Amino acid sequence: MPKRYTVTSALPYANGPLHIGHIAGAYLPADIFVRYLRLRGEDVVYVCGSDEYGAAITMKAQKEKTTPRAIVDKYHTMMKSAFERFGIAFDIYHRTTEPIHTETSQGIFLKLYEKGEFDEQESEQYFDEVANQFLADRYIMGTCPKCGNENAYGDQCERCGSALSPTDLINPHSTLSGSKLVLRKTKHWYLPMNKYESWLKEWIVKEKQNTWKTNVYGQCKSWIEGGLQSRAMTRDLDWGVPVPLPNAEGKVLYVWLDAPIGYISATREWAKQNGKNWEDYWKNPDTELYHFVGKDNIVFHCIIFPIILKAHGEFILPTNVPANEFLNLEGDKLSTSRNWAVWLHEYLDEFPDKQDVLRYVLGSILPETKDSEFTWKDYQARNNNELVAILGNFVNRPNNLIPKFFAGVMPAQYELSDYDKNVLAELASYPDRIGDLIKNFKFRDALSEVMNVARLGNKYLADTEPWKIKDNPERIATILNISVQIIANLSILLKPFLPRTAEKLDKMLGFDGKLTWEDAKNTNWVKAGTLLQKIDLLFEKIEDDVIEKQIQKLTINNQQQTTNNQQSQTIAMANHSNEVKPLQTPINYDDFTKLDIRIATIVAAEKVAKANKLLKLTLETGIDTRIVVSGIAEHFSPEEVVGKQVTLLANLAPREIRGIQSQGMILMATDKDGKLRFLQPSEAVVNGAIVS
Ligand SMILES: [Zn+2]
C-alpha cells in the first residue's frame, strides 16, 4: 500500500530570476526527495508556484515603469522555464494570481474570521497625502536611528542591518511622492499567535525534538520560548488577494498569509486537472506533509502557517520542514541587489547540456546543517575529478569493452569468485543505505554513497583487469557482466540526483524506464543476450578558460550593478522634494591633489562583446593613448561619443574588465531621470589639461 505524501518547495517571489542559492535551499533537495519517493512507488504530489503579490512586486513595477501584472508575468514565465530546463519535477508550477488561489485563501481567511480567530485592531500608520494611500514599510524611507543612514527603509536599514518599523525612522518620507508622511488610523486583522504558544510547545518543542533538523528545531524553540507577538494578517495595498469582508476596501491579505496557502490552491488545481481529490493530500491524517524552504522562511512554515492550519481545524500539519541554511558564492553572500549570483537561466543558456553537473555540484555542497559555499574552481574540480574521472570513467569501460569483445551483446555470468560475490553483496547493500539517508534529508551523504557505487565499479575493474586476460573468455564475460549489473543499479540510484545521466544509462542498457528503487537490490537482472547500446561520454572535462570566464563575469556584473545602484540612489534622492545627496566627510587639499583629473578626447569607441552596458573607449589624454572601459553603453552609442572631450580620473589604478585593461574612469553626472551626462569644458581645451 503506497503512502501518501504532499511535498512543497517555497514559492519563489516573482520579482527576479532564480539563482543557485535558491536551488540549493528549497528546490534540489525537494526534487531529490520526491524522485526517490516516486521510485519507491509512493503516492506523491509535489507542488510549487510563483508568489506574485505584495509590496515588493508593486515597487519593482514602479522601478521598471510598468505594471505589477507585467512584472509577475515576466518572472513567472522565466522561473517556470528555468525550473523545467533544470529538471525540477513539480507536478504543478502554479501562481498566486490565479482565481482558484483567491478563492482558496479568501475561504481560509473567512473561516478563521468566523471562528473569531482574529483580533481587529486600529493603529496609526503612515499615509502619503499626495499619493493618497497608506504605505507599505518598503515605500517609506528615512534616517536610521541606529547608524544615521539617511536611506534606511521602513522595515530595515541596509547599512547596519537593523530591523526597523516605519515609526522608528527619523524624517520619514514617501518614496512614491517624495512627500512627508502623516499618521492616520487604519484597521487590520491580527493573528494573536500567543494564543497558540502552549500548543506549539507541545507540538514542536516536545514532539519534533528528535525528527526535525537541529537548525530548524533550534530556531523554532527559541522563538516559541521568546514569546510570540500578534501579527497583522492584512495590509493596505492594491496588489493582493482582497480581504473578503465588508468595509475592507483597499485592504489585501498579508502576502505571508496567502503565499503558503498557495500550496493548497496549487494542489487543488493539480487535482482538478488530474482527476484527484485534493483533500486527500491536505486533510487526510495518513498523508505526510513536507515543506522544503530556506532558513529565512522557517518562521513562516513552522510557526505562522501551522497556526493558521491548526486554527482552521481541517488541515494536516507538516510532518517536517527540512530547511536548509544559506549557500554563499566565492567567499561572499549571494545577493540579487548587488548582482552577486550565478543565475540559473544564464547557466542553462551557457551550459545547455550540463544540468546534471550543476545538480551534482550543488548536491555535494547543499547547506544542510550550516552555510556552505559554491566556487567555480570547486565546480570544475568536482566535474573533472569526480564526474569525469570516477563515474564517467567507470561507465565508459564496459561501454567500450562490450562492443569490442562481445559485439555489443550482454555476456553471461559464469562461475563467480569470492571477490565477485563480495562485490555483488556490497552492491546490493546500497539502496537501503542511500534510501535511509534521503529519508533523513542527508542528501549530500546520499549522493556521496551513490558515487561510492561507481568507485566500487572502478575498483572492481582495476582489480580484475579483464582487458589483460588471455584465453579465458568466460572470465572476461563474467567480469563484464558484473560491471554492467553495477551500471544498471547505478542508473536507478542516480535517478533522484542526476536524472539526465540516469536516462543515458537506461539507453545504454535498453531499459524502458519502469524501474523501482527495489530493483536496485537485485544484482543479476540485466539478462545475458540483451543488446547494449554504445553511448557517448557521460561527462567532459571543463577547461580553465571556461571557469575563468565565469569568475570574470561575476566581477563585472557586480561592478555594473554597483554603478547602477549608485545611480538609482542618486535618482531616488533627486526625486525626493529638493533633497540632494548630503555632503561627504571633509577632506583636505592634499587629499584632493592626489586625484589626477584631466580632460581627454574619445578617439574611438566600440561595444564590449556580451556586455550590454560597457563601451571600450580609446582616449587621447595628452600624455598617452589609453583604453577605458565605461558603463555607458545604455546611454550612448559608440558613434555618439567619438570626438567628445570628457573628464578623466587618470590615476585610478588600472583594472581588468571583461579581459580588457581599463586605465582610469570617466566622470559623469546623473540627470534626475537617470540619464548620464559627460562633464565637458565649456570650450575645447588641449588634451591633458588638468582639472583643478
Ligand atoms: Zn542603520
Residues whose N, C-alpha, C, O or C-beta is under 5 A from the ligand:
A	BS01	ZN	C144 K146 C147 G148 N149 C157 R159 C160
